[in-house]
């Protein structure tokens, strides 16, 4: 029993555990809107864009959260604006804008020969190295995002499923898109040093995709995605302690394993329903 409780004796592990659970729940919540909007690629793209913004912030000696957050917010607004013109799809808009932002960061690194800051944590994440300040930042962002989603539930729901009808009904879809862009940018900035640029997209998409296969109810899908993300965060970091595996990557693998199980079960159920339907027609 003492062996199972050993990790909880260390403050850095407890901080990492809290942050991984909060980050998983937060990504699950926002991820539902991401996949239903058909923008599953945005987590990957936005994290790359904000990585570029983080480098710009360092070069200009601006606070990381303010500089990277503002950069990510503007990138999300540009993506929404380009995608809403219907000339190109959201995926193309994400690809153009976010890769350009990432390229700006790489150019600044190559030009600034005195660049000494280590951005490895931003790329790959380091949950077990989070500070108390970062823990409170993730907690604050999680609470704030939950409140915003709760207060704007109907507007976000309407705009996500049918923006044309929502606009005809008097909803300012442009303002809702701006709000969603702010939520997404804030989430990625808060969790970048935890999950890393390369893993945020998976944390956004996989829990929500798993929840989508489990229910057709939007409200249940929200709660399931939050639960899956939080449980995956807890189990992933706990097991990674004993297996001596990178925590962020193991959390994503746990999400992927759960998705595979749900996918297999849903496929089996679908096959049984089709078989029953064929038998009733015989």
N, C-alpha and C positions, 0 to 999 in steps of 0.2 A: 504493500500500500504506500509506503514511504517513497518507493521508486516512482510510482505513478504521480505523486504529488510534488516530486522534486523540482520540476520547472517553476512551480508557483512560488518558490522561495526567493526567486531572483526578480528584482524590480524591472529589469529590462525585458524579461519575458512577459511579465504581467502587462507592461505597457504595450508590447508588441501584440499580445493576445487581444487586448481591448481594441487596439487600432485595426487589427485584421478583421475582427467581428463587425466593427462599425463600418469599415470600408466595404466589406462584403455585403452588408445590408444596404448601404447607400448605393453601391453600384447596381445591386439587384433592383432597387426601386427605380432609379433613373433608367436602367437598361430596358425596362418594360416599354417606356416611351420611345427609346431609341429603336428597338426592333420593330415596333408597330408603325413607326414612321418610315420604315424601310431604310434606316441610316445606320445599319450595323457596323459599317466601316468607320463611322465618325469617331469612335473611341480610339481606334488606332491612329487615325489621322490627326485628331485634336491633340493627342498626347505628343505626337511629333511636332506639331505646331507650337505647343507650349514649351517643349524642350528648346526650340529656337528662341522663344521669348525669355526663357530662363537665362540663356547665354547672353542675350541682349541686356537683360537686367544686371547681370554680373559686370559686363563691360562698362555699362553706364553708371554702375554703383547705385542701383535702385534696389529697394527691398524686393526679395524674391517673390513673395506672395502678391505684392502690388503689381510689379512689372510683368511677371508671367501670367497673372490673372487677367490683366488688361489686354495683353497680347492674345490670350486665348479667347477672351470675350469678343474682341474685334474679329478674330478669325472665324468664330462661330457665326457672327452677324453676317460676314461676307459670304459664308457658305449658304446661309438661309436666303440671302438676297439673290445670289446667283441661281440657286435651285428653284426659287419661286418664279423665276422668269420662264421656266419650262423649256428653255432652249436646250439645256443639257440636264441630265439627271443629277440627283443629290450626290451620288457616288463620284461622278466626274468632278463636281464642284469641290468635294472634299479632297480628292486627289490633287487637283491643281493648287488649291490654296494652302493646304497643310504641308505638302512637299516643298513648296516655295519657302514657307516659314522655316522648315527644317534646314533647308539649304542656306538660308541667311545665317543661322546659327553656326553651321559648319564653316562658312566663309569667315565669320568673325573669329572662330577658333584658329583658323589657318593664318589670319592676319595679325592676331594678337599673340605675339611670341612669348609674352609674359603671362600667358593664361595658365594659372596654376590650380584652379579649383577642380576638384574631382567630381565629375558628373556621372560616375559609374552607378551611384545609388539612384540617380534619376532615370538611368537607362534600365537597370535590372531590379531596382528596389532593394531595400534592406530593412525588413520589418523589425528585426531584433535590435536595430540601432536607433529606433525612434526615440525622441526625447519627450519629456513631459509636455513641453510647449506644443510639439507636433500632435501629441495625443489630444490635447485640448482643442487644437485647431480642427482635427478630424471630427471630434465630438460636436463642436460648435457648428460645423458645416452640415453634419448629419441632422442635427436638431432643426437648423434653419431650413434645410431642404425639405424635411418632413412637414414642417409648418407651411411652407410655400405650396407644396403639392396638395396638402389638405385644404388650404384656403382657395386654391385655384383649380380644384379637382375637376369641376365640370368644364371649365374653359379649356384646360389641357386635354381632357378626354375628347371633347368635341373637335378641337383643332387637330388632334392626332388622327382621328378616324376619317373626318370629312371636312377639310379646311374651307372648301367652297360653300358648303351648307352653313358652316359655322359663321363665315363672314356675312352670308345673306341673313343670318339670324341676329346680326348686330354685334357679334364678337369681334373685337379688334385682333385679328389673327397675327398681324405684324407685331403687336405688343406681346402677345403670347409667345411668339417665336423668339422675341428678344429675351423674355423671361427664361425660356428653356435654354437659350444660348448661355445666359448668365449662370444657370444651375449647372450646366455641363462643364463650363470652364472652371467654375469654383470647385466642383468635384475633382476634376483631373489635377488641378493645382494642389489641392489638399492631400491627394493620395499618391502623387507622383513619386515622392521619396519613399513611399511604403510599398506600392505594387511595382513601380517602375514603368517607364514608357512602353516597354515591350509586352507588358502583361495587363495593362489597364483595359485594353479592348476586350480581352477574354473575360475579365471580371464583370464588364458591362453587359456582354452579350450572352454568355453561357447560362447563368442562373435564370435570366428572363426567357431564354429559348426553352429551357427545361420546363419552366412554369407554363409556358404557352402550350406545350404538348400535354400537360396534365389537366388543363381546364379551358373552357371557352368563356368563362366569366372574367371580365376585366378586373373587378375588385379582388377576386380570389387570386388572379394572376399576380397582382401587386404583392399581396401578402406572401404568396408562395415564393416569389422571386426574392423577397427580402429574407425569408426564412432560409432558403437554399444558400444564398450568399453568406449569411451570418454563420450558419452551421459549417459551411465549407471553410470559412475563415478560421473558425475555432478548431475543427478537426485537422485542417491542413497544417497550421502552425504547431499544434500539439504533437502530431505525429512526426513532423519534420525535426523536432527537438531530439527525439529518440533515434531517428534514422539518419541524422546529420546530413539533411538535404536542404537546399535553399528553400526558405519558407514560401516566398511569393510564387515560385514555380510549382511547388508542391500543392499550394492552394488551388492554382489553376488546373493542375492535373486532377485534383479531387473533383472540381467542378465538371471537368471533361468526362471523368468516369461516371459521375451521376447522370450526366446528359446521355451517355451511351446506354446506361441501364434503362432510363426513361424511354429513349428512342426504341430500344429493343422491345420493351413492354408494350408501347403504343403500337408498334408494328405488328406484334402478335395479336393484340386486341383488334386491330383493323382487319387482319386476315380472318379472324374468327367471325367478325361481323359480316364480312363479304361472303364467307362460306354459308353463314346462316341465311343471308339474303338469297344466295343461289339455291339453297335447299327449299325455300318457301315458294320459289318460282317453278320448281320442278313438279 
